Amino acid sequence: MQTGEIIAMTDKYVMNTYSRIPIAPVTGAGARLYDADGKEYLDFTAGIAVNSTGHCHPKVVEAICRQAAELLHVSNLYHIQRQAELARVLAEASGLDKAFFCNSGAEANEAAIKLARRYSRVSGRSEAYEIITASGSFHGRTLGALTATGQAKYHEGFEPLVPGFAYVPFNDLAALEAAVTEKTCAVMLELIQGEGGVHPIDPEYLAGLSRLCKEAGILIIIDEVQTGIGRTGTLFAFQQYPGFKPDIVTLAKGLASGVPIGAVLATAEAAKGFAPGKHASTFGGNPLACAAALATLDVIVNDGILCNVREVGAYMQQRLEELQAASGLIAEVRGCGLMLGIELKEAKGAAVVGACRDRGLLINCVGDKTLRFVPPLIIQKSDVDEAVQILASVLLEAL
Ligand SMILES: Cc1ncc(COP(=O)(O)O)c(C=O)c1O
């Protein structure tokens, strides 16, 4: 099938929820994607921070094929070996104690919200149900996660939203202090706001927030759906803040290299909120998804990928800063590891994304000014050179 036919079929049969870019990738290898017409792209979007080990990493493909031939799915009515193994790997790597598995980032955040509310009930704070989140945050599209998302544009048309959420400006400790009441059961936030425009948290704010929450018995939920599993150069982004330990962490995107999975990690104390019957997922933690996640973690931890993210990420940041100085078109370069963004001075994000695509580079744009780069974590400096060269040609020639 050619691209045109795929687009026509999509338009006819698939609901109209995405402003899709008019290409149809059909195969991939490493950081390269190939569309239905045979055109090659350098992929600096990676399924929006999903294809962490690159497209079709041989070790991940092998693990998926082996597991598919052994056992695809079995219910959580039973014990699931791969799920238990994955929970152990994640617990040992994070310092948290227990995992719950689901199928997406939004679901992981829903589970975290329910866990926080339940924890209040079982820990004698039954009046506490409210969750404070940050303006500019993004936590997903299901109703609870959508309500947690601190951006009005995502709420419009879906009211009434879920009661029990409050919003504070990001990185403003005084505002958080003022928002905390006896009703607050948790604070939920990203360490780098991804969809909000690649905005990192201020470490002093995080330290202050942590102190405040510990003193008041409020749980800290860190949404690492985008930052997790090596994206920022450590397995979890929270590990870059010495002394900081969240109560609950949510994961999805890069955890299984593209096989749908979500996870909630929690301290043994916070995990007391859940008991049999309180939460569940038919597919959550099934053998196939867990096998893909185990292989992904093996590659990331044992094949030097974290080191690569730090080295290549720093190199890319430097190349983008050079482009900022040379072009005069970039207001700011932000981010960490291989989660980087540049804010353009003018609202021309969509035009830049389109021109890069025509020249064989896939990037994406959050808002109308910020270009986001979340490539596979296996990219090399030569891939960065190629991407920056295309971006520079677009910025300097096409705009
Ligand atoms: C930080 C964060 N949380 C949650 C989500 C929602 O994840 P999903 O689309 O898998 O439901 C996203 C998706 O972009 C995200 O970036």
The ligand as an ORCA input file, in Angstrom:
! r2SCAN-3c Opt
* xyz 0 1
  C       4.130     13.090     31.561
  C       3.041     12.306     30.901
  N       2.132     11.686     31.654
  C       1.150     10.959     31.107
  C       1.033     10.837     29.745
  C      -0.082     10.025     29.168
  O       0.420      8.824     28.657
  P      -0.445      7.921     27.664
  O      -0.575      8.676     26.380
  O       0.348      6.659     27.535
  O      -1.760      7.697     28.317
  C       1.952     11.475     28.916
  C       1.838     11.384     27.448
  O       2.367     12.156     26.703
  C       2.993     12.229     29.509
  O       3.898     12.868     28.770
*
